[in-house]
């Protein structure tokens, strides 16, 4: 099938960073077959199977979310105003123990569709809590049903109970290995390559050497990736030292878990030596600014990482530590945080943020030859952006600036994945928005009842102001 998309402003994010101000794209099946001025492609392809008149909309490459926890979509708003250790023990782990495969499916449908409405075409999910079998399968089903591109990481925990790991979520190495092989055989590189499996140990301190080494061996057997939370907080870094005798970056080196297929998440507390090692082995970084701010984790040294030439992509993180799956919101927060932290308005620019959400995000998952920019031969993953959809985005002088600083989800009108429109005129084409929302609400309420989570409805306390000193009784 040939589709000619014309009369668009095309932000290619190609090596020359070209913007075509009246451009057209020929999509043949699932790939970009041609690209150029509208007049030129109209003449070359007078009778395509379908013509899409973009009417002056901006077309960006599909956005890439390189870290989230889709099951947490059911937990929005009940982990507010807590630091990570309390957030885990008081909300996350109690809920995770009661998860069912149907919960993960409805959570993933809700989270993926929300992300899709903000232009996300590729999501790296991180199903880090397993109290029973089949939970990862629910995420895979949602990726297939919505027609998006997904990397689904099978998470694990098996140690660190004395430092906060939930014993009900700990698994045996042999059981995890068997399930990993099953997931790879069942799902990896299926759906025309849209669905892939990775390993995703929850954190360095909650996994034993044996568990970490096993997962690294298995992913390399399948040519896949390995993603893990690294130095998210000062406590997490210390906990790894308590469990393993060294910090998490040194532990990766000790276990020889090194290379371009390692995606390190958060990295708020990495130091100069860590970053040198990360650069030496071309290890990638997921920067999750909304979650880092929400949990008061700290500020990742992203400008320093970029100066060293590290690849840094953007992660929405789970909706229990972000409260949305909105990539446009994330892009603005990313630029603003580093400007104020460094007192440098050029620390992270709008153009750099877009690169992080597209081509750098593709590099972070080893897919830069397939996605991340609008170039002939690449997959047709495209985002249609209408600047006239709201007062906020009007007037548009610079499409990248408007996207990052002056827009919202309402500006995303259409999204194409693998050459197929999965969002059209603001509505999903592969599922019902209304059903997804209703099922998500119902699943969330059931999970909270089973997990006895009371920080909701009438059980939520009004918190205007509190300090650690007040909590400790020394205020």
Residue, then its C-alpha position, 0 to 999 in steps of 0.5 A: x500500500x502506498x500512502x502520500x502524506x503532503x502539505x506538511x511541515x516535516x521536522x526530519x531530525x535527520x543527520x542534517x536536521x532538515x525541516x521541509x516547510x512544504x513537504x511530503x512523505x511517501x509511505x510504502x507498506x511500513x516504511x518511508x519510501x520517499x521524502x521531499x517537497x510536496x510539488x515534487x512528490x505529487x508529480x512523482x506519485x500521481x495515483x497512490x492508494x491513499x492521500x493524506x493532506x496534512x493541511x500545514x500540520x507539523x510531522x515529527x518522528x514518533x516519540x520514544x519513551x525509553x522507560x516506564x512501568x505500565x502497571x503503575x498506571x492503576x496507581x496514579x495519585x496514591x503515592x504523592x508526596x513521598x520519598x522513594x523508600x516510603x513510596x515503595x513500602x507504603x504503596x508500590x509493594x503492597x499493590x504489586x503483590x495483588x496484581x493479576x494478568x488482567x490488571x497489567x493488561x488494562x493498565x498497559x492499555x490505559x498507559x500506552x493509549x495515554x502515551x500515544x495521545x502525546x505522540x509516543x510510538x515506542x515504549x520501553x516497559x519495565x514490569x519490575x514486580x512479579x508475585x505470580x506468573x503471566x504478568x508480563x504477558x498482559x503488557x505484551x497483549x496490550x502492545x499487540x492490541x493497540x498496534x504500537x511499538x513496545x519493548x517489554x522488560x521482564x523484571x526481577x527481585x531476589x535479595x535486599x529484604x533487610x533494606x526494603x525489598x518486599x519478600x512476596x515479590x522475590x523469585x528464584x533464579x531458575x524460575x525467572x530464567x525459565x520464564x525469560x526463555x518462554x517470553x523470548x520464544x513467545x513474543x520476541x520480534x513478533x508483530x512485524x518486529x514491533x514487540x521485543x523482550x528485554x531483561x529488567x532487574x528492578x535495581x542492583x540492590x534488590x537482585x543477587x549477583x547470580x540473578x543479574x549474571x543470569x539475565x545478562x547471559x540470556x539477553x545476549x543469547x537472544x541479542x536483546x537488551x538489559x535495563x536496570x535502575x542505577x543510582x536513582x537515589x542516594x539511598x539506592x546507591x548505598x543499599x547496593x554497597x550494603x548488599x554487594x560491597x560496591x556501588x551499582x556502577x562498579x557492580x556492573x563492571x565487576x559482573x561484566x554487564x557492560x556494553x551498548x545494550x545496557x540501558x541505565x535508568x535515572x543515574x541521578x547520583x552517578x559521579x565523574x568516574x561512573x560517567x567515564x565508564x559509561x562512555x567507555x562501554x557506550x552504555x545508554x541512559x534513560x533520563x526520567x525528569x518528572x519522576x525524579x522531581x516527583x520523588x525528590x530523587x535528585x537531578x541527574x547530571x545530564x548536561x555533563x553526560x551530553x558533553x561527554x557524548x553519552x546517549x541520553x533518552x527520555x523516560x516517562x517512568x511509571x504513572x505512580x511516580x509521574x502521574x501521567x504518560x505525557x511525553x510533551x509535558x516531559x519534554x518541557x520539564x526536561x529542558x526547564x530543570x537543567x536550565x535552572x539547575x545550571x543557571x544556563x538557559x542553553x544547558x538543554x535546548x528545545x532542539x536537544x530535548x526533541x533529539x532525546x525524544x527521537x533519535x537519541x531515544x532510538x540509539x538508547x534501545x539500539x534501533x537508530x537504523x529503524x526509527x527515531x528520524x524521518x528518513x527514506x528506508x526507516x519505519x513509518x512512525x510519524x506524529x502529526x501536530x496541529x499548532x492551530x488546535x489550541x491558543x497555547x500553541x498559537x502563534x507558531x514561529x518555530x515548530x520545535x519550540x512550539x512542541x516543547x514549550x507551548x503545546x499539549x496532548x490536544x495538539x497531537x491529532x494523528x499518529x502512525x506506527x509501522x505505516x498504520x494510523x493508530x490515532x486518527x483525528x484524535x481517536x484511537x483506531x485500534x481500540x475504544x478510548x472510552x472502554x480503555x478508560x472505564x476498564x482502567x478505572x475498574x481495575x484500579x479500584x479492584x487492585x486498591x481494595x485487594x492491596x488495602x491501599x487507603x490513601x484514596x477517597x475519604x482515606x486521603x489526608x490533606x497535606x499542606x506542609x510537612x518537613x522531615x524535622x516534623x516527622x521526626x519530632x524535632x521541629 
